[in-house]
Amino acid sequence: MIAPGLLVPRSRGEAVRQELLESGRLRADLEIRHEGNYLVLPLVEGDEPVPGAWGELVERDFGAVPRRGPVRYRDLLDWPDAEKDSLPRSFDVIGDIVLVRLPPDVEARQHEVGEALLRFVPGARLVGLDRGVQGADRIRHVERIAGSGPFRTRHRENGLELDVDLERAYFSPRLAREHARVAEEVRSGERVYDLCCGVGPFALTIARLGRASRITAVDANPEAILLLRATLARYPFGAHVAAVPATVEAFAPNAEPVERVVMNLPREGIKYLPSVARTAAPGGRLYYYEVVPRSELPGRGTLLVTSLSPVGTFTVVDEHMVHPYSPSSDLVAFTLERSR
Ligand SMILES: C[S@@+](CC[C@H](N)C(=O)[O-])C[C@H]1O[C@@H](n2cnc3c(N)ncnc32)[C@H](O)[C@@H]1O
């Protein structure tokens, strides 16, 4: 298949391959191409740009890596095909933990599904049944169905290892591209607020790129702040991030305006939008996430900026779907720029 790749002299091939692997940017499902004295390493699309010094960005036709063993976890189950077909195709991998949602009719056999996933996913230690997020802290209700050990792990994304505990603080592996996209927009010397930061993936990804002068990450769940501090303590750039246990309601009214503000509280954030928008300085940007019913999406951006007119003049400079949220709604990212 045609995909982006990095053309690298063979002499540096192994070092660059290792860098890409560790930063989660090497595509594992495609084969590395050998072209004379050069290698072409297949890249994960949409991630932060690869430093130019590593090689030249190209497009190539890559072969697929032949997979040993079954292609789907369902093939490890000795069930009739009709029953296997009722199982979900997708699951999430967070560090060495696999999370899966199951339809009620297969929950009686959930341990068999868990064992199949444990065997199928390389490096998996624990499989949890995902019963969704609940409450203001958005903590996931998880139940062990196979494997052992705690729901605490380290998850790798955008070249970082994040401390995560699924029973104590929110984390989703489906937002990695958003974390990278926002971080990439931050310019040298800018100040950033990451409001409702959870375990801090936006703040950490921004800090890792090293351009922000100061990052303040705020969450009402003190356990999330402790996990963020555990990650910060492992990185030299951790000193640029202040991790603050506070509610948005308490923090925003007294906060001085800064150039970039992220607020990812998709179902309730609208309540705080005016006070949070006030913390974006003129010329600054607010990255706002919301769950929007599909029927209400046209015009939603205009409605948001109109509602903010008592605070300042905002324009929607970007609006895109992050992922579907329910059969009739999507998680949508709005980038609002303040002109005055
Ligand atoms: C959807 S999670 C976002 C986590 C993070 N931004 C990320 O990308 O992984 C929402 C977070 O908002 C926090 N939260 C909920 N209500 C809050 C409030 N009123 N003030 C501050 N944080 C709040 C929760 O504890 C949770 O960690």
The ligand as a MOL file (V3000), in Angstrom:
LIG
                    3D

  0  0  0     0  0            999 V3000
M  V30 BEGIN CTAB
M  V30 COUNTS 27 29 0 0 0
M  V30 BEGIN ATOM
M  V30 1 C -12.2450 13.8950 29.3640 0
M  V30 2 S -11.0960 14.0610 30.6940 0 CHG=1
M  V30 3 C -9.7760 14.8910 29.8340 0
M  V30 4 C -8.4010 14.4290 30.2070 0
M  V30 5 C -7.2440 14.9560 29.3750 0
M  V30 6 N -7.3870 16.3170 28.9240 0
M  V30 7 C -6.8720 14.0310 28.2240 0
M  V30 8 O -6.7940 14.4840 27.0870 0
M  V30 9 O -6.6240 12.8390 28.4640 0 CHG=-1
M  V30 10 C -11.8160 15.3180 31.6740 0
M  V30 11 C -11.0590 15.6530 32.9590 0
M  V30 12 O -11.6960 16.7920 33.5540 0
M  V30 13 C -11.6360 16.6880 34.9560 0
M  V30 14 N -12.7120 17.5530 35.4900 0
M  V30 15 C -14.0410 17.3180 35.5210 0
M  V30 16 N -14.7040 18.3940 36.0140 0
M  V30 17 C -13.7600 19.3290 36.2850 0
M  V30 18 C -13.7890 20.6480 36.7970 0
M  V30 19 N -14.9480 21.2180 37.1050 0
M  V30 20 N -12.6360 21.3120 36.9600 0
M  V30 21 C -11.4390 20.7330 36.6430 0
M  V30 22 N -11.3420 19.4800 36.1500 0
M  V30 23 C -12.4790 18.7870 35.9630 0
M  V30 24 C -11.7780 15.2110 35.2390 0
M  V30 25 O -11.2270 14.8910 36.4900 0
M  V30 26 C -11.0480 14.5900 34.0390 0
M  V30 27 O -9.7240 14.2960 34.3770 0
M  V30 END ATOM
M  V30 BEGIN BOND
M  V30 1 1 1 2
M  V30 2 1 2 3
M  V30 3 1 2 10
M  V30 4 1 3 4
M  V30 5 1 4 5
M  V30 6 1 5 6
M  V30 7 1 5 7
M  V30 8 2 7 8
M  V30 9 1 7 9
M  V30 10 1 10 11
M  V30 11 1 11 12
M  V30 12 1 11 26
M  V30 13 1 12 13
M  V30 14 1 13 14
M  V30 15 1 13 24
M  V30 16 1 14 15
M  V30 17 1 14 23
M  V30 18 2 15 16
M  V30 19 1 16 17
M  V30 20 1 17 18
M  V30 21 2 17 23
M  V30 22 1 18 19
M  V30 23 2 18 20
M  V30 24 1 20 21
M  V30 25 2 21 22
M  V30 26 1 22 23
M  V30 27 1 24 25
M  V30 28 1 24 26
M  V30 29 1 26 27
M  V30 END BOND
M  V30 END CTAB
M  END
